[in-house]
Amino acid sequence: MVPSSADGTIQYAENPPKKYQDIVPFDFQCDQWRQLWEALGGVVRFWVERGVRIFRVDNPHTKPFAFWEWLIADVHRAHPEVLFLSEAFTRPKTMYRLAKLGFTQSYTYFTWRTEKREMAAYLEEVTTPPIADFFRPNFWPNTPDILHETLQHGGRPMFMARLALAALAVGNWGIYGPAMELLEATPVKPGSEEYLDSEKYEIKRWDLDAPHSLAPFIRQLNEIRRTEPSLSRVRPPLVQETDDPQVLAWCRHDPLGGNRVLVVVDMAPGTTRMTRITLGRAALGLESAEGILAHDLLTGAEHAWATDGITVECSAEAPVRVFRIAPLDMTGPGATPA
């Protein structure tokens, strides 16, 4: 059985504003619901038994909450290591409810948070209690379904900015790889977030060795994630004060090991900006430091900074700056801009 409308026609799947008139949903609350749920659970267990450990669930909010609560618990009884990623672009309360029911990670509104103030607020929302007690955000700059207008018009600097925001702000991130690496930015029509000549509908041949590829930059971001302890622990990003309304800066700090990473991103990249940053020294364990030693994790350069404020340059070529920072005894000349 399938759900039907009042006029007797089949009720097709919807995820407003999108309508999937070629997809007929199951009737999860039909008279034979137990048999249906067991059959669907059997499909998931079939793949788990063959080694699949990660399931990305499309539009889980369009199915009953009770079904997911039952299915995830049933799978986890025998295989607690299996991950469920919720692709639910819907109301925050609904996204959070799915997390409470058992989804390990969730898509987020990151893609549509493009201004400095709203991004800072969103980072705080999804990485601090009470939301962080049960919700594990996954940041995606793009997906096979979503090419945001910032990427359509921002060029290489914007691609780099969005990549760094996703990779270094939270614990989980993902990309639609070839399109992101190769700066694919053409929509199917003006105002659309759909890719032109989408790989969903045709076989594409990607030149993954193209000289303009962002793969080396993505590799650097992943290496930073692997080597900096503060990025691998569940610590919220601490947004820092900047004097530029377009530049967002935050730190990740591991008090146990002393590792600190400062990330500076131009949210409207394309020009050169000299930004003054005032660090929250007490929260970073730097209140007694005479100065700050900053190691540039993208270029390898080192800088000595005064603690009363630092100046960082972002440019079209380098819209993202990433530093490992540590206390420094200032015995030499004054601080230097990065």
FINU-911120 format. One record per residue (C-alpha): x negated, y, z; residue number from 1. Coordinates in steps of 0.1 Angstrom, whole numbers. Layout:
N
+-------+-------+-------+-----+
|     X |     Y |     Z | seq |
+-------+-------+-------+-----+
|     X |     Y |     Z | NUM |
...
+-------+-------+-------+-----+
***
This chain:
338
+-------+-------+-------+-----+
|     X |     Y |     Z | seq |
+-------+-------+-------+-----+
|     0 |     0 |     0 |   1 |
|   -10 |    36 |    -6 |   2 |
|     3 |    69 |     8 |   3 |
|    30 |    85 |   -12 |   4 |
|    45 |   120 |   -14 |   5 |
|    81 |   129 |    -7 |   6 |
|    89 |   126 |   -44 |   7 |
|    76 |    90 |   -45 |   8 |
|    44 |    98 |   -64 |   9 |
|    10 |    85 |   -52 |  10 |
|    -7 |   109 |   -29 |  11 |
|   -42 |   114 |   -43 |  12 |
|   -73 |   122 |   -22 |  13 |
|   -79 |   158 |   -13 |  14 |
|  -107 |   178 |     5 |  15 |
|   -94 |   214 |     1 |  16 |
|  -100 |   232 |   -21 |  17 |
|  -111 |   202 |   -41 |  18 |
|   -85 |   177 |   -54 |  19 |
|   -95 |   141 |   -65 |  20 |
|   -66 |   131 |   -86 |  21 |
|   -85 |   101 |   -99 |  22 |
|   -89 |    86 |   -64 |  23 |
|   -62 |    68 |   -45 |  24 |
|   -68 |    65 |    -8 |  25 |
|   -60 |    35 |    13 |  26 |
|   -30 |    37 |    36 |  27 |
|   -49 |    32 |    69 |  28 |
|   -16 |    31 |    89 |  29 |
|     3 |     6 |    68 |  30 |
|    20 |   -24 |    83 |  31 |
|   -10 |   -46 |    75 |  32 |
|   -35 |   -20 |    90 |  33 |
|   -54 |   -46 |   110 |  34 |
|   -61 |   -68 |    80 |  35 |
|   -71 |   -37 |    60 |  36 |
|   -95 |   -24 |    87 |  37 |
|  -111 |   -58 |    90 |  38 |
|  -116 |   -60 |    53 |  39 |
|  -132 |   -26 |    51 |  40 |
|  -154 |   -34 |    81 |  41 |
|  -164 |   -66 |    63 |  42 |
|  -177 |   -45 |    34 |  43 |
|  -200 |   -25 |    58 |  44 |
|  -211 |   -57 |    76 |  45 |
|  -219 |   -73 |    43 |  46 |
|  -245 |   -46 |    35 |  47 |
|  -258 |   -44 |    70 |  48 |
|  -266 |   -82 |    68 |  49 |
|  -286 |   -74 |    37 |  50 |
|  -308 |   -48 |    53 |  51 |
|  -289 |   -15 |    48 |  52 |
|  -293 |     6 |    79 |  53 |
|  -280 |    40 |    69 |  54 |
|  -245 |    48 |    56 |  55 |
|  -236 |    83 |    42 |  56 |
|  -198 |    84 |    46 |  57 |
|  -180 |   107 |    21 |  58 |
|  -152 |   128 |    36 |  59 |
|  -147 |   108 |    68 |  60 |
|  -123 |   135 |    81 |  61 |
|   -97 |   124 |    55 |  62 |
|   -94 |    90 |    72 |  63 |
|   -80 |    83 |   107 |  64 |
|  -103 |    91 |   136 |  65 |
|   -93 |    58 |   152 |  66 |
|  -106 |    38 |   123 |  67 |
|  -141 |    53 |   126 |  68 |
|  -142 |    49 |   163 |  69 |
|  -134 |    12 |   158 |  70 |
|  -157 |     6 |   129 |  71 |
|  -188 |    23 |   142 |  72 |
|  -184 |     6 |   176 |  73 |
|  -179 |   -27 |   159 |  74 |
|  -211 |   -24 |   138 |  75 |
|  -231 |   -11 |   167 |  76 |
|  -223 |   -41 |   189 |  77 |
|  -245 |   -63 |   168 |  78 |
|  -267 |   -36 |   151 |  79 |
|  -271 |    -5 |   173 |  80 |
|  -299 |     8 |   150 |  81 |
|  -275 |    15 |   121 |  82 |
|  -270 |    52 |   113 |  83 |
|  -238 |    68 |   101 |  84 |
|  -241 |   102 |    83 |  85 |
|  -209 |   122 |    82 |  86 |
|  -203 |   142 |    50 |  87 |
|  -175 |   163 |    64 |  88 |
|  -174 |   199 |    53 |  89 |
|  -144 |   208 |    73 |  90 |
|  -134 |   226 |   105 |  91 |
|  -160 |   227 |   132 |  92 |
|  -138 |   210 |   158 |  93 |
|  -132 |   181 |   133 |  94 |
|  -169 |   178 |   126 |  95 |
|  -176 |   177 |   163 |  96 |
|  -149 |   152 |   170 |  97 |
|  -164 |   128 |   144 |  98 |
|  -198 |   131 |   162 |  99 |
|  -181 |   122 |   195 | 100 |
|  -165 |    91 |   178 | 101 |
|  -199 |    78 |   169 | 102 |
|  -214 |    94 |   138 | 103 |
|  -251 |    96 |   143 | 104 |
|  -257 |   127 |   121 | 105 |
|  -235 |   153 |   104 | 106 |
|  -237 |   176 |    74 | 107 |
|  -233 |   212 |    85 | 108 |
|  -225 |   247 |    72 | 109 |
|  -262 |   254 |    68 | 110 |
|  -259 |   258 |    31 | 111 |
|  -235 |   287 |    35 | 112 |
|  -254 |   305 |    63 | 113 |
|  -275 |   329 |    42 | 114 |
|  -278 |   361 |    63 | 115 |
|  -303 |   364 |    92 | 116 |
|  -278 |   372 |   119 | 117 |
|  -254 |   344 |   110 | 118 |
|  -282 |   318 |   106 | 119 |
|  -297 |   327 |   140 | 120 |
|  -262 |   323 |   155 | 121 |
|  -256 |   290 |   138 | 122 |
|  -290 |   276 |   149 | 123 |
|  -281 |   285 |   185 | 124 |
|  -246 |   269 |   181 | 125 |
|  -257 |   235 |   168 | 126 |
|  -289 |   231 |   188 | 127 |
|  -279 |   240 |   223 | 128 |
|  -254 |   225 |   248 | 129 |
|  -226 |   217 |   249 | 130 |
|  -226 |   210 |   211 | 131 |
|  -261 |   196 |   211 | 132 |
|  -251 |   170 |   237 | 133 |
|  -233 |   150 |   211 | 134 |
|  -238 |   166 |   177 | 135 |
|  -269 |   159 |   155 | 136 |
|  -270 |   184 |   126 | 137 |
|  -285 |   175 |    93 | 138 |
|  -295 |   206 |    71 | 139 |
|  -292 |   203 |    33 | 140 |
|  -303 |   232 |    10 | 141 |
|  -286 |   214 |   -19 | 142 |
|  -267 |   182 |   -27 | 143 |
|  -256 |   166 |   -60 | 144 |
|  -223 |   184 |   -55 | 145 |
|  -236 |   218 |   -42 | 146 |
|  -258 |   244 |   -59 | 147 |
|  -254 |   275 |   -38 | 148 |
|  -254 |   309 |   -54 | 149 |
|  -286 |   319 |   -34 | 150 |
|  -305 |   292 |   -54 | 151 |
|  -288 |   302 |   -86 | 152 |
|  -302 |   338 |   -84 | 153 |
|  -331 |   337 |   -59 | 154 |
|  -358 |   319 |   -79 | 155 |
|  -388 |   301 |   -65 | 156 |
|  -390 |   323 |   -33 | 157 |
|  -355 |   314 |   -23 | 158 |
|  -360 |   277 |   -29 | 159 |
|  -390 |   279 |    -6 | 160 |
|  -371 |   298 |    20 | 161 |
|  -342 |   274 |    21 | 162 |
|  -365 |   244 |    22 | 163 |
|  -384 |   258 |    52 | 164 |
|  -352 |   268 |    70 | 165 |
|  -339 |   232 |    66 | 166 |
|  -371 |   213 |    74 | 167 |
|  -384 |   232 |   104 | 168 |
|  -353 |   245 |   123 | 169 |
|  -337 |   211 |   132 | 170 |
|  -346 |   175 |   135 | 171 |
|  -328 |   161 |   104 | 172 |
|  -329 |   174 |    69 | 173 |
|  -323 |   163 |    34 | 174 |
|  -324 |   174 |    -2 | 175 |
|  -311 |   164 |   -36 | 176 |
|  -347 |   159 |   -46 | 177 |
|  -355 |   163 |   -83 | 178 |
|  -332 |   193 |   -87 | 179 |
|  -347 |   210 |   -57 | 180 |
|  -383 |   202 |   -66 | 181 |
|  -379 |   214 |  -101 | 182 |
|  -360 |   246 |   -93 | 183 |
|  -328 |   236 |  -111 | 184 |
|  -305 |   266 |  -108 | 185 |
|  -279 |   266 |  -136 | 186 |
|  -243 |   263 |  -126 | 187 |
|  -216 |   248 |  -148 | 188 |
|  -200 |   283 |  -149 | 189 |
|  -203 |   317 |  -131 | 190 |
|  -190 |   314 |   -96 | 191 |
|  -193 |   276 |   -95 | 192 |
|  -214 |   256 |   -71 | 193 |
|  -215 |   226 |   -95 | 194 |
|  -247 |   219 |  -114 | 195 |
|  -246 |   222 |  -152 | 196 |
|  -253 |   189 |  -169 | 197 |
|  -249 |   172 |  -136 | 198 |
|  -267 |   139 |  -129 | 199 |
|  -234 |   127 |  -115 | 200 |
|  -222 |   124 |  -151 | 201 |
|  -252 |   117 |  -172 | 202 |
|  -286 |   100 |  -171 | 203 |
|  -314 |   126 |  -167 | 204 |
|  -351 |   124 |  -173 | 205 |
|  -369 |   145 |  -147 | 206 |
|  -405 |   156 |  -152 | 207 |
|  -416 |   151 |  -116 | 208 |
|  -452 |   160 |  -125 | 209 |
|  -443 |   194 |  -138 | 210 |
|  -468 |   221 |  -128 | 211 |
|  -441 |   243 |  -113 | 212 |
|  -427 |   216 |   -90 | 213 |
|  -422 |   224 |   -54 | 214 |
|  -431 |   188 |   -44 | 215 |
|  -465 |   199 |   -29 | 216 |
|  -447 |   225 |    -7 | 217 |
|  -422 |   199 |     4 | 218 |
|  -450 |   176 |    12 | 219 |
|  -466 |   203 |    34 | 220 |
|  -433 |   208 |    53 | 221 |
|  -430 |   171 |    60 | 222 |
|  -466 |   169 |    71 | 223 |
|  -460 |   198 |    95 | 224 |
|  -430 |   179 |   109 | 225 |
|  -451 |   148 |   114 | 226 |
|  -481 |   165 |   130 | 227 |
|  -466 |   191 |   153 | 228 |
|  -451 |   175 |   185 | 229 |
|  -427 |   204 |   191 | 230 |
|  -409 |   196 |   158 | 231 |
|  -405 |   160 |   166 | 232 |
|  -389 |   165 |   200 | 233 |
|  -353 |   175 |   207 | 234 |
|  -361 |   212 |   214 | 235 |
|  -339 |   240 |   202 | 236 |
|  -354 |   267 |   180 | 237 |
|  -360 |   299 |   200 | 238 |
|  -352 |   329 |   178 | 239 |
|  -377 |   357 |   181 | 240 |
|  -372 |   394 |   178 | 241 |
|  -382 |   410 |   145 | 242 |
|  -380 |   446 |   132 | 243 |
|  -368 |   436 |    98 | 244 |
|  -331 |   427 |    92 | 245 |
|  -340 |   403 |    65 | 246 |
|  -367 |   383 |    83 | 247 |
|  -358 |   355 |   107 | 248 |
|  -385 |   341 |   131 | 249 |
|  -382 |   313 |   155 | 250 |
|  -405 |   291 |   177 | 251 |
|  -403 |   254 |   186 | 252 |
|  -420 |   247 |   219 | 253 |
|  -430 |   215 |   236 | 254 |
|  -437 |   225 |   272 | 255 |
|  -451 |   190 |   281 | 256 |
|  -479 |   190 |   255 | 257 |
|  -481 |   228 |   250 | 258 |
|  -475 |   227 |   213 | 259 |
|  -459 |   258 |   198 | 260 |
|  -449 |   264 |   162 | 261 |
|  -438 |   299 |   149 | 262 |
|  -418 |   299 |   117 | 263 |
|  -412 |   332 |    98 | 264 |
|  -388 |   332 |    68 | 265 |
|  -377 |   360 |    45 | 266 |
|  -340 |   355 |    41 | 267 |
|  -339 |   377 |    10 | 268 |
|  -373 |   369 |    -6 | 269 |
|  -388 |   384 |   -36 | 270 |
|  -407 |   415 |   -23 | 271 |
|  -435 |   420 |     2 | 272 |
|  -424 |   427 |    38 | 273 |
|  -446 |   435 |    68 | 274 |
|  -427 |   424 |    98 | 275 |
|  -434 |   431 |   134 | 276 |
|  -425 |   402 |   157 | 277 |
|  -421 |   404 |   195 | 278 |
|  -425 |   369 |   210 | 279 |
|  -405 |   358 |   240 | 280 |
|  -437 |   351 |   260 | 281 |
|  -421 |   337 |   291 | 282 |
|  -400 |   311 |   272 | 283 |
|  -431 |   300 |   253 | 284 |
|  -453 |   298 |   283 | 285 |
|  -475 |   327 |   271 | 286 |
|  -468 |   352 |   299 | 287 |
|  -503 |   351 |   312 | 288 |
|  -521 |   349 |   278 | 289 |
|  -545 |   377 |   270 | 290 |
|  -540 |   370 |   233 | 291 |
|  -527 |   345 |   208 | 292 |
|  -546 |   322 |   185 | 293 |
|  -526 |   315 |   153 | 294 |
|  -535 |   287 |   129 | 295 |
|  -517 |   290 |    96 | 296 |
|  -503 |   256 |    89 | 297 |
|  -498 |   263 |    52 | 298 |
|  -531 |   279 |    43 | 299 |
|  -555 |   269 |    71 | 300 |
|  -564 |   304 |    80 | 301 |
|  -568 |   315 |   116 | 302 |
|  -558 |   348 |   132 | 303 |
|  -562 |   365 |   166 | 304 |
|  -531 |   384 |   178 | 305 |
|  -524 |   407 |   206 | 306 |
|  -495 |   396 |   228 | 307 |
|  -476 |   429 |   228 | 308 |
|  -465 |   423 |   192 | 309 |
|  -477 |   408 |   159 | 310 |
|  -474 |   417 |   123 | 311 |
|  -467 |   391 |    97 | 312 |
|  -465 |   396 |    59 | 313 |
|  -441 |   377 |    37 | 314 |
|  -443 |   380 |    -1 | 315 |
|  -427 |   366 |   -32 | 316 |
|  -456 |   341 |   -34 | 317 |
|  -454 |   333 |     4 | 318 |
|  -418 |   339 |    16 | 319 |
|  -425 |   314 |    44 | 320 |
|  -452 |   316 |    71 | 321 |
|  -458 |   288 |    96 | 322 |
|  -482 |   290 |   125 | 323 |
|  -494 |   269 |   154 | 324 |
|  -499 |   293 |   182 | 325 |
|  -518 |   290 |   215 | 326 |
|  -530 |   313 |   242 | 327 |
|  -564 |   330 |   235 | 328 |
|  -588 |   349 |   257 | 329 |
|  -594 |   381 |   238 | 330 |
|  -632 |   386 |   240 | 331 |
|  -637 |   399 |   205 | 332 |
|  -622 |   428 |   184 | 333 |
|  -585 |   435 |   182 | 334 |
|  -558 |   415 |   167 | 335 |
|  -554 |   410 |   129 | 336 |
|  -523 |   409 |   107 | 337 |
|  -515 |   375 |    94 | 338 |
+-------+-------+-------+-----+
***
